[in-house]
Amino acid sequence: MRFTKTQPLISVIIPVYNGNGYLPAALLSILNQTYKNLEIIVIDDGSTDNSYEIMKNFAKEDKRLRIFKNPKNLNISHTLNRGIKLAKGQYLARMDADDVALPHRLEKQIKYLLDHPEVVIVGGQCQTIDITGKVIGRKHFPRTDKQIRDALYTTNPIQHPTAVINRALLPKNFTWYNAVLPPAEDYDLFFRLGSYGQYHNLKSMVLQYRQYLGSSTFKNPVKTFSATLKVRHLAVTKYGYQPSLKSQLIH
């Protein structure tokens, strides 16, 4: 995609908490995207390491970075909601401080959203990497709107840091991330987004997702399971989601 001044702005939102080990690679992967019309909102959520110093150094080199710092650790939902309030773009891209975006990620995703204005959220496929950045596997996600809707009750069918959301399809008073549902805040959001547009995952690999014992995936499995059950209950009782009989039997 050739850059033009009419290309829409993508706001990339990156929450950071004690991310000094992997943050430079994450920031470089966004700064080096083939799609250039970006603002990169990086928010330090009360880190006790030198994450904020890293953020400041990067911001000196590239004015697309807008850096902020929470007064204390507030949690990921509060931090993401702050980032969304600060964002100027119609399109909101998620990124985590320990992952690596592949170079054409945002170019491919914005092209898909522009070609499919009925889609409210687009994700993609992932490679998994270890602490050294070595590729150790792949994560495959359902692609079509129907496949994603059918899978929602039994699994989270969109990798959160691959998501790009078209907020033009959402009401201005839309409630974004629920502050009491981490680490299932993304799962809850995905259920609610489906009321306003279609889902899609690109067939392309768009992200290297880092897996390690200190990551949020492994930190508190009991809390994750509990939050997931709460989200499923909300989906059925409040959001109007109707799981298939097969999904209910499985879960």
C-alpha positions in Angstrom: 0.0 0.0 0.0 1.5 3.3 -1.1 1.4 6.0 1.6 -0.9 8.9 0.9 -2.1 11.8 3.1 -5.7 10.4 2.8 -4.8 7.2 4.5 -6.8 6.8 7.8 -5.0 7.2 11.1 -4.5 4.1 13.1 -4.1 4.6 16.9 -2.0 1.8 18.3 -2.5 1.3 22.1 0.2 -0.4 24.1 -0.1 -0.8 27.9 3.1 -1.4 29.7 3.8 -2.9 33.1 7.4 -3.9 33.9 8.1 -4.5 30.3 11.7 -3.5 30.0 12.9 -6.9 28.7 10.7 -7.0 25.6 9.4 -3.5 25.2 12.1 -2.3 22.7 11.3 -5.1 20.3 7.6 -4.4 20.5 8.0 -0.7 19.9 10.4 -1.3 17.0 8.0 -3.7 15.4 5.3 -1.0 15.3 7.5 1.8 14.3 8.8 -0.3 11.4 5.3 -1.2 10.0 4.9 -0.7 6.3 1.8 1.3 7.1 3.1 4.6 8.4 0.1 6.8 9.3 0.1 5.8 13.0 0.0 7.3 16.4 1.4 5.0 19.0 0.0 5.6 22.5 2.1 3.9 25.1 1.0 4.0 28.7 3.1 2.9 31.7 0.8 1.4 34.3 2.9 2.0 37.4 6.0 0.0 36.4 8.8 -0.5 38.9 11.5 -1.1 36.3 12.9 1.3 33.7 10.0 0.9 31.2 9.2 4.6 31.2 12.8 5.5 30.5 12.7 3.2 27.5 9.5 4.8 26.3 11.0 8.3 26.7 14.0 7.4 24.7 11.9 6.0 21.8 9.6 9.0 21.9 12.6 11.3 21.3 13.4 9.5 18.1 9.9 9.2 16.6 7.2 11.8 17.1 4.4 9.3 16.4 4.9 7.9 19.9 2.8 9.6 22.6 3.8 8.4 26.0 1.9 8.6 29.3 2.2 7.3 32.8 -0.4 6.2 35.3 0.0 7.5 38.9 0.0 3.9 40.1 -0.8 0.5 38.8 -4.4 0.6 37.8 -4.8 -2.7 35.8 -5.0 -3.3 32.1 -8.7 -2.3 31.6 -8.2 1.1 33.1 -5.0 1.6 31.1 -6.7 0.6 27.8 -9.7 2.8 28.5 -7.4 5.7 29.1 -5.6 5.0 25.8 -8.9 4.9 23.9 -9.9 8.3 25.3 -6.5 9.7 24.2 -6.7 8.1 20.7 -7.4 10.3 17.7 -7.8 7.6 15.0 -11.0 6.0 13.8 -9.2 2.6 13.9 -7.8 1.3 17.2 -5.1 -1.3 17.1 -4.1 -3.4 20.2 -0.5 -4.4 20.9 1.2 -5.8 23.9 4.6 -4.8 25.3 6.0 -8.3 25.0 4.9 -9.2 21.5 6.2 -8.5 18.0 4.1 -7.3 15.2 5.0 -8.6 11.8 6.0 -5.8 9.3 2.8 -5.9 7.1 0.4 -6.4 10.0 -1.4 -3.1 10.0 -1.2 -2.6 6.3 -3.1 -5.8 5.7 -5.6 -5.2 8.4 -6.5 -1.6 7.4 -6.8 -2.7 3.8 -9.3 -5.4 4.9 -11.3 -2.9 7.0 -11.5 -0.4 4.2 -12.6 -3.0 1.8 -15.2 -4.4 4.3 -16.8 -1.5 6.2 -19.3 -3.9 7.8 -16.4 -5.5 9.9 -16.1 -4.0 13.4 -13.0 -6.0 14.4 -10.2 -7.8 12.5 -7.5 -10.0 13.9 -5.2 -12.5 12.4 -3.0 -15.6 12.9 0.0 -15.8 15.2 3.4 -17.4 15.6 4.3 -18.2 19.2 7.8 -17.2 20.3 9.8 -17.9 23.5 11.7 -15.5 25.7 14.6 -15.3 23.1 12.3 -14.5 20.2 12.6 -18.0 18.7 9.5 -19.2 16.9 8.2 -22.3 18.8 4.7 -22.8 17.2 1.6 -21.2 15.7 -1.8 -20.3 16.8 -4.6 -20.6 14.3 -8.0 -18.8 14.7 -11.3 -19.1 12.9 -11.6 -16.6 10.0 -15.2 -15.9 9.1 -17.8 -14.1 11.1 -19.9 -17.2 11.5 -17.0 -19.3 12.5 -15.9 -16.8 15.1 -19.5 -16.3 16.5 -19.9 -20.1 16.8 -16.6 -20.4 18.6 -17.0 -17.5 21.0 -18.7 -19.4 23.8 -16.1 -22.2 24.0 -12.9 -20.3 23.3 -11.5 -16.8 22.7 -11.3 -16.8 18.9 -9.4 -13.5 18.5 -5.9 -13.0 19.8 -6.3 -9.7 21.6 -3.0 -8.0 20.5 -3.8 -8.7 16.9 -7.1 -6.8 17.0 -7.9 -3.7 15.1 -11.3 -2.1 15.8 -13.3 0.3 13.6 -14.9 2.5 16.2 -17.0 4.4 13.6 -19.4 1.5 13.9 -19.8 1.9 17.7 -22.0 4.4 19.6 -20.2 7.3 21.2 -21.2 6.1 24.7 -19.9 2.6 24.0 -18.4 0.9 27.2 -15.0 -0.4 26.3 -13.1 -2.6 28.8 -14.7 -3.8 32.0 -12.4 -2.9 34.9 -13.4 -5.9 37.1 -13.0 -8.6 34.4 -9.2 -8.8 33.8 -7.7 -11.1 32.6 -10.9 -11.7 30.5 -11.5 -8.1 29.6 -10.9 -8.8 25.9 -13.2 -11.8 25.9 -16.0 -9.6 27.3 -15.4 -6.9 24.7 -15.4 -9.3 21.8 -18.9 -10.6 22.8 -20.3 -7.0 22.8 -18.6 -5.9 19.6 -20.6 -8.5 17.7 -23.8 -6.4 18.1 -22.3 -3.6 16.0 -20.6 -5.4 13.1 -18.9 -8.5 11.8 -15.9 -10.3 13.0 -12.9 -11.4 10.9 -9.5 -12.9 11.3 -7.0 -12.6 8.4 -5.5 -15.9 7.1 -2.1 -14.2 7.3 0.3 -14.3 10.3 0.3 -10.8 11.8 1.9 -11.2 15.2 4.6 -13.1 17.1 2.9 -13.8 20.5 5.4 -14.4 23.3 4.8 -17.2 25.7 6.7 -17.5 28.9 6.0 -18.2 32.6 5.8 -14.6 33.6 3.2 -13.7 30.9 -0.4 -12.9 31.7 -1.4 -16.2 30.1 0.3 -18.2 32.8 0.2 -15.9 35.8 -3.1 -16.8 37.4 -5.1 -19.6 35.7 -7.7 -19.8 38.4 -8.5 -16.1 38.1 -8.6 -16.4 34.3 -11.0 -19.3 34.5 -13.3 -17.5 37.0 -13.3 -14.3 34.8 -14.1 -16.4 31.7 -17.1 -18.0 33.4 -18.4 -14.6 34.4 -18.1 -13.3 30.9 -20.0 -16.3 29.5 -22.7 -15.7 32.0 -22.9 -12.1 31.0 -23.0 -13.0 27.3 -26.1 -15.2 27.8 -27.9 -13.1 30.4 -27.1 -9.6 29.3 -25.6 -9.5 25.8 -28.1 -11.7 24.1 -25.7 -14.3 23.0 -27.2 -17.7 22.3 -24.7 -20.5 22.5 -25.3 -23.7 20.5 -26.4 -26.8 22.4 -23.0 -28.4 21.6 -21.2 -25.3 23.2 -23.4 -25.6 26.3 -22.7 -29.3 26.7 -18.9 -28.7 26.4 -19.0 -25.9 28.9 
